[in-house]
Amino acid sequence: MGSATREALAGARNALASTSAKDGLVLGEELFEAGRILGNSASLRAALADPAVAPESKTALVVKLFAALTAPAKEVLSTVVASRWSTQNDLLAGLEELGIRAIARSVPAGTSIEDDLFAFGSAVTSNAELELAVGSKLGTNEAKAALVTALLGRSASKHSIAIVRHLVQQPRGRRIAELLRSAATTVADEASLAIASVTSASPLSAAQLERLGEGLAAKYGRGIRLNHTVDPSIIGGVRVQIGDDVIDGTVSTRLTQLRLQLAG
């Protein structure tokens, strides 16, 4: 991420923070829709990302094109386009992040978007046909969004469904598993949490997961939300990933390292 994008994103987050959290679902969906419109128009995207164009001109263009949006959405979108972004894709990524954060702020107590995203990701990646259906470039956005609604309609919150529907419509070259991990990380960060993906050869008890979570929270200085996956192929031990940090204590990895040492 370039320095221009970091500054633009910081300003956009401040603009988002000034909006009402209770209207976050509507705001998030409007930002998603604006992002898809920009993503489908190379000329519009180029104009709004061009540093040579005056911020006032960009803001005026957005207000005209997106006149039907609510006032909070136009305010945030105006801040986004008035800022300088390192690349056009960064602008789209910024809108996506802001939409996710807006929705995350409006989630009622007891609802976990991260759990919904994790469950959907597990279901999709374990079914090649389903993964192809939501990730294929041949399918229409409408069909993908409808499939997500059909799959999640009874089990997930409307907040989670809104996020996943957008992700499958504008993947920007990313696979579904990456899309969901990134979204879950953003949701957790909005709540000042970090997500730890934990993989073990056999199920861990509630007490073991609690101790692991406490240890990670102490190490990283923030609350931890655990996503636990069982994978017998690792033979034994535990693998933990938080962002780019990986703690790999699995038997399979140690055996691989040993084989490499012997081969060398």
RAWO-V452750 format. One record per residue. RES is the residue in one letter. OMEGA is omega in whole degrees, 0 to 359 (* if undefined). D_LAST is the distance of its C-alpha to the last C-alpha in Angstrom with 1 decimal. Layout:
BEGIN
res=RES omega=OMEGA d_last=D_LAST
res=RES omega=OMEGA d_last=D_LAST
END
This chain:
BEGIN
res=M omega=181 d_last=37.7
res=G omega=182 d_last=39.8
res=S omega=179 d_last=42.2
res=A omega=179 d_last=45.2
res=T omega=179 d_last=44.0
res=R omega=180 d_last=43.4
res=E omega=180 d_last=46.9
res=A omega=181 d_last=48.4
res=L omega=178 d_last=46.8
res=A omega=178 d_last=48.0
res=G omega=180 d_last=51.5
res=A omega=178 d_last=51.4
res=R omega=177 d_last=50.3
res=N omega=178 d_last=53.2
res=A omega=178 d_last=55.6
res=L omega=181 d_last=54.3
res=A omega=181 d_last=54.8
res=S omega=180 d_last=58.5
res=T omega=181 d_last=59.1
res=S omega=181 d_last=60.3
res=A omega=185 d_last=57.5
res=K omega=179 d_last=59.8
res=D omega=187 d_last=60.0
res=G omega=181 d_last=56.2
res=L omega=178 d_last=55.8
res=V omega=181 d_last=58.3
res=L omega=181 d_last=56.9
res=G omega=180 d_last=53.3
res=E omega=178 d_last=54.4
res=E omega=177 d_last=56.4
res=L omega=175 d_last=53.5
res=F omega=182 d_last=51.4
res=E omega=178 d_last=54.1
res=A omega=179 d_last=54.5
res=G omega=179 d_last=50.7
res=R omega=178 d_last=50.9
res=I omega=178 d_last=54.0
res=L omega=180 d_last=52.2
res=G omega=181 d_last=49.1
res=N omega=181 d_last=51.4
res=S omega=181 d_last=53.2
res=A omega=182 d_last=51.2
res=S omega=179 d_last=54.4
res=L omega=179 d_last=55.2
res=R omega=180 d_last=51.7
res=A omega=180 d_last=51.6
res=A omega=183 d_last=54.9
res=L omega=179 d_last=54.1
res=A omega=183 d_last=50.7
res=D omega=181 d_last=52.3
res=P omega=180 d_last=52.5
res=A omega=179 d_last=55.4
res=V omega=182 d_last=57.6
res=A omega=179 d_last=59.6
res=P omega=181 d_last=58.7
res=E omega=180 d_last=62.3
res=S omega=179 d_last=62.2
res=K omega=180 d_last=59.1
res=T omega=180 d_last=60.7
res=A omega=180 d_last=64.0
res=L omega=180 d_last=62.2
res=V omega=180 d_last=60.4
res=V omega=180 d_last=63.6
res=K omega=184 d_last=65.3
res=L omega=184 d_last=62.7
res=F omega=183 d_last=61.9
res=A omega=183 d_last=65.5
res=A omega=181 d_last=65.3
res=L omega=175 d_last=62.5
res=T omega=181 d_last=63.5
res=A omega=179 d_last=64.1
res=P omega=180 d_last=60.9
res=A omega=179 d_last=58.8
res=K omega=179 d_last=60.5
res=E omega=181 d_last=60.1
res=V omega=181 d_last=56.3
res=L omega=178 d_last=55.9
res=S omega=178 d_last=58.1
res=T omega=180 d_last=55.9
res=V omega=186 d_last=52.8
res=V omega=179 d_last=54.2
res=A omega=180 d_last=55.8
res=S omega=178 d_last=52.5
res=R omega=180 d_last=50.0
res=W omega=182 d_last=46.7
res=S omega=179 d_last=43.7
res=T omega=176 d_last=43.6
res=Q omega=180 d_last=45.7
res=N omega=177 d_last=43.0
res=D omega=178 d_last=42.9
res=L omega=178 d_last=46.6
res=L omega=179 d_last=46.2
res=A omega=179 d_last=43.4
res=G omega=178 d_last=45.7
res=L omega=178 d_last=48.5
res=E omega=180 d_last=46.3
res=E omega=180 d_last=45.2
res=L omega=177 d_last=48.8
res=G omega=179 d_last=49.9
res=I omega=180 d_last=47.5
res=R omega=179 d_last=48.4
res=A omega=180 d_last=52.1
res=I omega=180 d_last=51.8
res=A omega=181 d_last=49.7
res=R omega=185 d_last=52.4
res=S omega=184 d_last=55.0
res=V omega=179 d_last=53.4
res=P omega=180 d_last=55.7
res=A omega=179 d_last=54.7
res=G omega=179 d_last=52.9
res=T omega=181 d_last=51.3
res=S omega=176 d_last=47.6
res=I omega=181 d_last=46.4
res=E omega=180 d_last=42.8
res=D omega=179 d_last=43.2
res=D omega=181 d_last=44.9
res=L omega=180 d_last=42.1
res=F omega=181 d_last=39.4
res=A omega=179 d_last=41.3
res=F omega=179 d_last=42.0
res=G omega=179 d_last=38.4
res=S omega=181 d_last=37.3
res=A omega=183 d_last=40.1
res=V omega=184 d_last=39.3
res=T omega=178 d_last=35.5
res=S omega=181 d_last=36.0
res=N omega=185 d_last=38.5
res=A omega=181 d_last=37.5
res=E omega=179 d_last=41.1
res=L omega=179 d_last=42.1
res=E omega=178 d_last=39.3
res=L omega=183 d_last=40.3
res=A omega=182 d_last=43.9
res=V omega=183 d_last=43.4
res=G omega=183 d_last=40.8
res=S omega=176 d_last=42.1
res=K omega=182 d_last=43.5
res=L omega=181 d_last=46.2
res=G omega=178 d_last=47.9
res=T omega=178 d_last=50.6
res=N omega=181 d_last=50.4
res=E omega=180 d_last=53.4
res=A omega=179 d_last=51.9
res=K omega=179 d_last=48.7
res=A omega=179 d_last=50.7
res=A omega=179 d_last=53.0
res=L omega=178 d_last=50.1
res=V omega=180 d_last=48.8
res=T omega=180 d_last=52.3
res=A omega=183 d_last=52.6
res=L omega=186 d_last=49.3
res=L omega=188 d_last=49.8
res=G omega=184 d_last=53.6
res=R omega=187 d_last=54.2
res=S omega=185 d_last=51.1
res=A omega=178 d_last=50.3
res=S omega=178 d_last=52.4
res=K omega=178 d_last=54.0
res=H omega=179 d_last=51.9
res=S omega=181 d_last=48.7
res=I omega=180 d_last=50.1
res=A omega=181 d_last=51.2
res=I omega=183 d_last=47.7
res=V omega=178 d_last=46.0
res=R omega=178 d_last=48.8
res=H omega=184 d_last=48.1
res=L omega=182 d_last=44.3
res=V omega=179 d_last=44.5
res=Q omega=180 d_last=47.2
res=Q omega=184 d_last=45.3
res=P omega=181 d_last=41.5
res=R omega=174 d_last=40.9
res=G omega=182 d_last=37.8
res=R omega=175 d_last=36.2
res=R omega=187 d_last=35.4
res=I omega=180 d_last=37.6
res=A omega=179 d_last=35.0
res=E omega=178 d_last=34.3
res=L omega=184 d_last=38.1
res=L omega=178 d_last=38.8
res=R omega=181 d_last=36.1
res=S omega=180 d_last=37.3
res=A omega=180 d_last=40.9
res=A omega=178 d_last=40.3
res=T omega=179 d_last=38.6
res=T omega=179 d_last=41.7
res=V omega=180 d_last=44.1
res=A omega=181 d_last=42.4
res=D omega=179 d_last=42.4
res=E omega=178 d_last=46.1
res=A omega=181 d_last=46.7
res=S omega=178 d_last=44.5
res=L omega=172 d_last=41.8
res=A omega=179 d_last=38.1
res=I omega=176 d_last=36.5
res=A omega=176 d_last=33.6
res=S omega=186 d_last=32.0
res=V omega=178 d_last=30.9
res=T omega=179 d_last=29.0
res=S omega=182 d_last=28.9
res=A omega=179 d_last=28.4
res=S omega=182 d_last=32.0
res=P omega=174 d_last=35.1
res=L omega=180 d_last=35.5
res=S omega=178 d_last=38.9
res=A omega=180 d_last=41.2
res=A omega=179 d_last=40.9
res=Q omega=179 d_last=37.1
res=L omega=179 d_last=37.3
res=E omega=179 d_last=40.0
res=R omega=178 d_last=38.0
res=L omega=179 d_last=35.0
res=G omega=179 d_last=37.4
res=E omega=179 d_last=39.0
res=G omega=179 d_last=35.7
res=L omega=178 d_last=34.6
res=A omega=179 d_last=38.2
res=A omega=181 d_last=38.1
res=K omega=186 d_last=34.7
res=Y omega=176 d_last=35.8
res=G omega=176 d_last=39.5
res=R omega=180 d_last=40.9
res=G omega=183 d_last=41.8
res=I omega=171 d_last=39.1
res=R omega=184 d_last=39.6
res=L omega=169 d_last=37.2
res=N omega=188 d_last=36.3
res=H omega=178 d_last=34.8
res=T omega=177 d_last=33.0
res=V omega=180 d_last=31.9
res=D omega=182 d_last=28.9
res=P omega=183 d_last=28.1
res=S omega=180 d_last=24.8
res=I omega=173 d_last=23.1
res=I omega=180 d_last=24.0
res=G omega=181 d_last=24.9
res=G omega=184 d_last=25.1
res=V omega=174 d_last=26.4
res=R omega=181 d_last=25.4
res=V omega=176 d_last=27.8
res=Q omega=175 d_last=28.3
res=I omega=184 d_last=31.1
res=G omega=179 d_last=31.4
res=D omega=180 d_last=28.1
res=D omega=179 d_last=27.0
res=V omega=175 d_last=24.6
res=I omega=187 d_last=24.2
res=D omega=178 d_last=21.7
res=G omega=184 d_last=21.9
res=T omega=179 d_last=21.5
res=V omega=182 d_last=19.9
res=S omega=179 d_last=18.4
res=T omega=179 d_last=16.6
res=R omega=178 d_last=15.3
res=L omega=178 d_last=14.2
res=T omega=179 d_last=12.3
res=Q omega=180 d_last=10.6
res=L omega=179 d_last=9.8
res=R omega=179 d_last=8.5
res=L omega=179 d_last=6.1
res=Q omega=180 d_last=5.1
res=L omega=180 d_last=5.4
res=A omega=181 d_last=3.8
res=G omega=* d_last=0.0
END
